[in-house]
Amino acid sequence: VLGEKHPSTLISMFNLAHTWKGQNRLEDALDLIQTCFQHQQQVLGQEPPDTVITLSALTEWQEDNSNAGA
Protein backbone atom coordinates (compact mmCIF):
# COMPACT_ATOMS: atom_id res chain seq x y z
CA VAL A 1 0.00 0.00 0.00
CA LEU A 2 2.84 2.40 0.82
CA GLY A 3 4.91 1.54 -2.24
CA GLU A 4 8.25 -0.18 -2.62
CA LYS A 5 10.28 3.00 -2.08
CA HIS A 6 8.46 4.29 1.00
CA PRO A 7 10.82 4.56 4.00
CA SER A 8 8.66 2.16 6.05
CA THR A 9 8.75 -0.38 3.22
CA LEU A 10 12.54 -0.05 3.02
CA ILE A 11 12.83 -0.79 6.73
CA SER A 12 10.63 -3.87 6.28
CA MET A 13 12.75 -5.01 3.33
CA PHE A 14 15.92 -4.64 5.39
CA ASN A 15 14.38 -6.63 8.27
CA LEU A 16 13.13 -9.36 5.94
CA ALA A 17 16.57 -9.66 4.36
CA HIS A 18 18.04 -10.20 7.84
CA THR A 19 15.40 -12.83 8.58
CA TRP A 20 16.19 -14.66 5.35
CA LYS A 21 19.91 -14.53 6.07
CA GLY A 22 19.24 -16.06 9.49
CA GLN A 23 17.32 -18.83 7.74
CA ASN A 24 20.33 -19.52 5.49
CA ARG A 25 18.51 -18.07 2.46
CA LEU A 26 21.58 -16.02 1.58
CA GLU A 27 20.87 -15.58 -2.12
CA ASP A 28 17.34 -14.30 -1.41
CA ALA A 29 18.68 -12.06 1.35
CA LEU A 30 21.40 -10.64 -0.90
CA ASP A 31 18.93 -9.91 -3.69
CA LEU A 32 16.52 -8.18 -1.32
CA ILE A 33 19.13 -6.12 0.50
CA GLN A 34 20.63 -5.06 -2.85
CA THR A 35 17.20 -3.83 -3.96
CA CYS A 36 16.68 -2.15 -0.61
CA PHE A 37 20.02 -0.35 -0.89
CA GLN A 38 19.27 0.84 -4.43
CA HIS A 39 15.91 2.25 -3.35
CA GLN A 40 17.44 3.89 -0.28
CA GLN A 41 20.01 5.64 -2.46
CA GLN A 42 17.24 6.97 -4.70
CA VAL A 43 14.90 8.03 -1.89
CA LEU A 44 17.21 8.93 0.99
CA GLY A 45 20.56 9.58 -0.66
CA GLN A 46 24.02 8.18 0.06
CA GLU A 47 24.73 9.57 3.53
CA PRO A 48 21.76 8.87 5.86
CA PRO A 49 22.48 6.24 8.52
CA ASP A 50 19.93 3.77 7.11
CA THR A 51 21.64 3.81 3.71
CA VAL A 52 25.10 3.45 5.24
CA ILE A 53 23.98 0.55 7.47
CA THR A 54 22.38 -1.24 4.53
CA LEU A 55 25.52 -0.81 2.40
CA SER A 56 27.64 -2.15 5.24
CA ALA A 57 25.43 -5.24 5.60
CA LEU A 58 25.34 -5.76 1.84
CA THR A 59 29.12 -5.59 1.58
CA GLU A 60 29.61 -7.96 4.52
CA TRP A 61 27.08 -10.47 3.17
CA GLN A 62 28.66 -10.40 -0.29
CA GLU A 63 32.05 -11.11 1.26
CA ASP A 64 30.57 -13.93 3.37
CA ASN A 65 28.98 -15.40 0.25
CA SER A 66 32.26 -15.16 -1.68
CA ASN A 67 34.17 -16.83 1.16
CA ALA A 68 31.58 -19.60 1.46
CA GLY A 69 32.05 -20.45 -2.20
CA ALA A 70 35.83 -20.51 -1.94
C-alpha positions as CSV (number, residue, x, y, z in Angstrom):
1,V,0.0,0.0,0.0
2,L,2.8,2.4,0.8
3,G,4.9,1.5,-2.2
4,E,8.3,-0.2,-2.6
5,K,10.3,3.0,-2.1
6,H,8.5,4.3,1.0
7,P,10.8,4.6,4.0
8,S,8.7,2.2,6.1
9,T,8.7,-0.4,3.2
10,L,12.5,0.0,3.0
11,I,12.8,-0.8,6.7
12,S,10.6,-3.9,6.3
13,M,12.7,-5.0,3.3
14,F,15.9,-4.6,5.4
15,N,14.4,-6.6,8.3
16,L,13.1,-9.4,5.9
17,A,16.6,-9.7,4.4
18,H,18.0,-10.2,7.8
19,T,15.4,-12.8,8.6
20,W,16.2,-14.7,5.4
21,K,19.9,-14.5,6.1
22,G,19.2,-16.1,9.5
23,Q,17.3,-18.8,7.7
24,N,20.3,-19.5,5.5
25,R,18.5,-18.1,2.5
26,L,21.6,-16.0,1.6
27,E,20.9,-15.6,-2.1
28,D,17.3,-14.3,-1.4
29,A,18.7,-12.1,1.4
30,L,21.4,-10.6,-0.9
31,D,18.9,-9.9,-3.7
32,L,16.5,-8.2,-1.3
33,I,19.1,-6.1,0.5
34,Q,20.6,-5.1,-2.8
35,T,17.2,-3.8,-4.0
36,C,16.7,-2.1,-0.6
37,F,20.0,-0.4,-0.9
38,Q,19.3,0.8,-4.4
39,H,15.9,2.2,-3.4
40,Q,17.4,3.9,-0.3
41,Q,20.0,5.6,-2.5
42,Q,17.2,7.0,-4.7
43,V,14.9,8.0,-1.9
44,L,17.2,8.9,1.0
45,G,20.6,9.6,-0.7
46,Q,24.0,8.2,0.1
47,E,24.7,9.6,3.5
48,P,21.8,8.9,5.9
49,P,22.5,6.2,8.5
50,D,19.9,3.8,7.1
51,T,21.6,3.8,3.7
52,V,25.1,3.5,5.2
53,I,24.0,0.6,7.5
54,T,22.4,-1.2,4.5
55,L,25.5,-0.8,2.4
56,S,27.6,-2.2,5.2
57,A,25.4,-5.2,5.6
58,L,25.3,-5.8,1.8
59,T,29.1,-5.6,1.6
60,E,29.6,-8.0,4.5
61,W,27.1,-10.5,3.2
62,Q,28.7,-10.4,-0.3
63,E,32.0,-11.1,1.3
64,D,30.6,-13.9,3.4
65,N,29.0,-15.4,0.2
66,S,32.3,-15.2,-1.7
67,N,34.2,-16.8,1.2
68,A,31.6,-19.6,1.5
69,G,32.1,-20.4,-2.2
70,A,35.8,-20.5,-1.9
